[in-house]
Amino acid sequence: MAETVAEFTDAPAGSKAEQAYQAVKMRIVEGTYTPGYRLVLGTIAKDLGFSVVPVREAIRRLEAEGLVTFERNVGATVAGIDPTEYLYTMQTLSIVEGAATALTAPLIDAAAIARARAVNGDMRECLDHFDPVRFTQLNQDFHSVLFEHCPNPHILDLVHRGWNRLASLRSSTFRFVPGRARDSVDEHENLLKLIETGADADTIEKAARQHRAATLDAYLAQAKHQ
């Protein structure tokens, strides 16, 4: 099972292979299928109401993305989360996301600010009945508004790579440090105010970088006590 991602990204939208891929990936991301969970093709196929063939294609695609590992005589299992890879990804993302946000700030108009603030409002409401997966998606939506028009395409590419790497690590950090979520929402509002008031690029970059770093610090502190 050494196929590349490209070989499994051509499944037509709505096809059984694509549906199986999305269903299994969601269960991994949400934590229903935990690291080490054995993915029995027949069981998953029966659960989804499909034959084994599209499920096998989905599992191979997930293996190519690093979410699933395959061992002889064991089969497919959900891959573990590499804490070192997570550390490096978050450190890198704090730098490039901070730069992207600072570069984009002069281009963010009132409508974009309002859109980001609305998303942050949804995040605040999410705190009452905390759903870490939904919160993480809203968090990505919020930050996307702040860097989506970054004038430097190379930095923007690095940001997207960082987010994709976090997704492959199934990193809903807020699942592990839910207490960090409320501070994160407050820091978002601070970022928006800095952008609204025309703060200089260095100030915005530092705030964005520290925002990401604070989440990493909270995760590392929690990991020490596990």
C-alpha positions in Angstrom: 0.0 0.0 0.0 2.5 2.6 -1.1 0.3 4.6 -3.4 0.6 8.4 -3.5 -2.1 10.9 -2.7 -2.5 11.9 -6.3 -3.7 8.4 -7.2 -6.6 8.7 -4.8 -7.8 12.3 -5.2 -9.7 11.7 -8.5 -12.7 10.0 -6.9 -15.8 11.8 -8.3 -17.7 14.0 -5.9 -20.5 12.0 -4.5 -19.0 8.7 -5.5 -19.1 5.9 -2.9 -15.3 6.0 -2.7 -15.5 9.8 -1.9 -18.3 9.3 0.6 -16.4 6.5 2.4 -13.3 8.7 2.5 -15.2 11.6 4.0 -17.0 9.4 6.5 -13.9 7.6 7.8 -11.8 10.8 7.8 -14.4 12.6 9.9 -14.5 9.7 12.4 -10.7 10.0 12.7 -10.7 13.8 13.1 -13.5 13.7 15.6 -11.8 11.0 17.6 -14.4 8.3 17.1 -11.6 6.2 15.6 -8.7 6.8 18.0 -4.9 6.3 17.3 -4.3 2.5 17.0 -8.0 1.7 16.2 -8.1 -1.2 13.7 -10.0 -0.3 10.6 -11.8 -3.5 9.5 -13.0 -3.0 6.0 -15.9 -5.3 6.2 -17.3 -3.7 9.3 -16.9 -0.2 8.0 -18.5 -1.2 4.6 -21.5 -2.7 6.4 -21.9 0.3 8.6 -21.8 2.7 5.5 -24.0 0.4 3.4 -21.3 0.0 0.8 -19.3 -2.8 -0.7 -15.7 -3.3 0.5 -14.2 -1.8 -2.7 -14.9 1.9 -2.1 -13.9 1.5 1.5 -10.6 0.0 0.5 -10.0 2.9 -1.8 -10.8 5.4 1.0 -8.4 3.7 3.4 -5.6 3.7 0.9 -6.1 7.4 0.3 -6.1 8.1 4.0 -2.9 6.1 4.3 -1.3 8.2 1.6 -2.3 11.3 3.7 -0.7 9.9 6.8 -3.9 9.4 8.8 -3.8 5.6 8.5 -0.9 3.1 8.7 -0.8 -0.5 7.4 1.1 -3.3 8.9 1.4 -6.8 7.6 -0.7 -9.4 9.5 -2.4 -6.5 11.3 -4.1 -4.5 8.6 -5.0 -0.8 8.6 -5.0 1.2 11.8 -5.5 4.8 12.7 -2.0 6.5 12.9 -0.8 8.0 16.1 -0.2 11.7 16.6 3.5 12.6 16.6 4.0 15.2 19.3 7.3 16.4 17.8 5.7 17.0 14.4 2.9 18.9 16.1 5.4 21.1 18.0 7.3 21.9 14.8 4.1 22.6 12.8 2.7 24.9 15.4 6.0 26.8 15.8 6.3 27.3 12.1 2.7 28.2 11.7 3.0 30.9 14.4 5.7 32.6 12.3 4.2 32.4 8.8 0.6 33.0 10.0 1.8 36.1 11.9 3.5 37.4 8.9 0.6 36.7 6.6 -1.8 38.4 9.0 0.4 41.5 9.2 0.8 41.7 5.4 -2.9 41.3 4.9 -4.1 43.8 7.6 -4.0 46.9 5.3 -6.2 45.0 2.8 -8.9 43.9 5.3 -11.9 46.1 4.9 -14.9 46.7 7.2 -16.9 43.9 5.6 -14.1 41.4 6.3 -13.8 42.6 9.8 -17.5 42.1 10.3 -17.3 38.6 8.8 -14.4 37.6 11.1 -16.2 39.1 14.1 -19.4 37.1 13.3 -17.3 33.9 13.2 -15.7 34.8 16.5 -19.2 35.3 17.9 -20.1 31.8 16.8 -17.0 30.6 18.5 -18.0 32.3 21.7 -21.5 30.7 21.6 -19.8 27.3 21.0 -18.1 27.7 24.4 -21.4 27.1 26.2 -21.8 23.5 24.9 -18.2 23.0 23.8 -17.6 21.0 20.6 -13.8 21.0 19.9 -14.2 19.9 16.3 -16.7 22.7 15.5 -14.6 25.2 17.4 -11.5 24.2 15.5 -13.3 24.6 12.2 -14.6 28.0 13.2 -11.1 28.9 14.3 -9.8 28.1 10.9 -12.6 30.1 9.3 -11.7 33.1 11.4 -8.0 33.1 10.6 -8.7 32.5 6.9 -10.4 35.9 6.8 -7.3 37.5 8.2 -4.8 36.0 5.8 -6.8 35.0 2.7 -5.8 38.1 0.7 -2.2 38.0 1.7 -0.2 39.7 -1.1 2.7 37.3 -0.8 1.7 34.0 -2.4 4.7 32.1 -1.0 3.9 33.0 2.6 0.2 32.2 2.0 1.2 28.8 0.6 3.2 28.1 3.7 0.2 29.0 5.9 -2.0 26.6 4.0 0.6 23.9 4.2 0.7 24.4 8.0 -3.1 24.2 8.3 -3.1 21.0 6.2 -0.4 19.5 8.3 -2.4 20.2 11.4 -5.4 18.5 9.8 -3.4 15.4 9.0 -2.3 15.3 12.7 -6.0 15.5 13.6 -5.0 18.4 15.8 -8.1 19.7 17.5 -5.9 21.1 20.2 -8.9 22.4 22.0 -10.0 18.8 22.7 -6.9 18.5 25.0 -7.0 22.1 26.4 -10.6 23.2 26.3 -9.8 26.0 28.8 -7.7 27.6 26.2 -10.7 28.2 23.9 -12.1 31.2 25.9 -8.8 33.0 25.9 -8.5 32.3 22.1 -11.8 34.0 21.4 -10.7 37.1 23.5 -7.4 37.2 21.6 -9.3 37.1 18.3 -11.2 40.2 19.3 -7.9 41.9 20.2 -6.5 41.1 16.8 -9.5 42.6 15.1 -9.2 45.8 17.1 -5.6 46.1 16.2 -6.4 45.8 12.5 -9.4 48.2 12.8 -7.3 50.9 14.5 -4.5 50.6 12.0 -1.9 49.2 14.3 1.6 48.9 12.7 2.6 45.6 11.1 5.1 44.6 13.8 2.4 44.9 16.5 -0.1 42.9 14.5 2.4 40.2 13.6 3.5 39.9 17.2 0.0 39.6 18.4 -0.9 36.9 15.8 2.3 35.0 16.5 1.8 35.0 20.3 -1.8 33.9 19.8 -0.7 30.8 18.1 2.2 30.2 20.5 -0.1 30.5 23.5 -2.2 27.5 22.2 1.0 25.5 21.7 2.2 26.4 25.2 -1.1 25.3 26.7 -0.9 22.0 24.9 2.7 21.4 26.0 1.8 22.2 29.6 -1.1 19.8 29.5 1.0 17.1 27.9 3.5 17.2 30.8 0.8 16.1 33.2 -0.5 13.2 31.2 
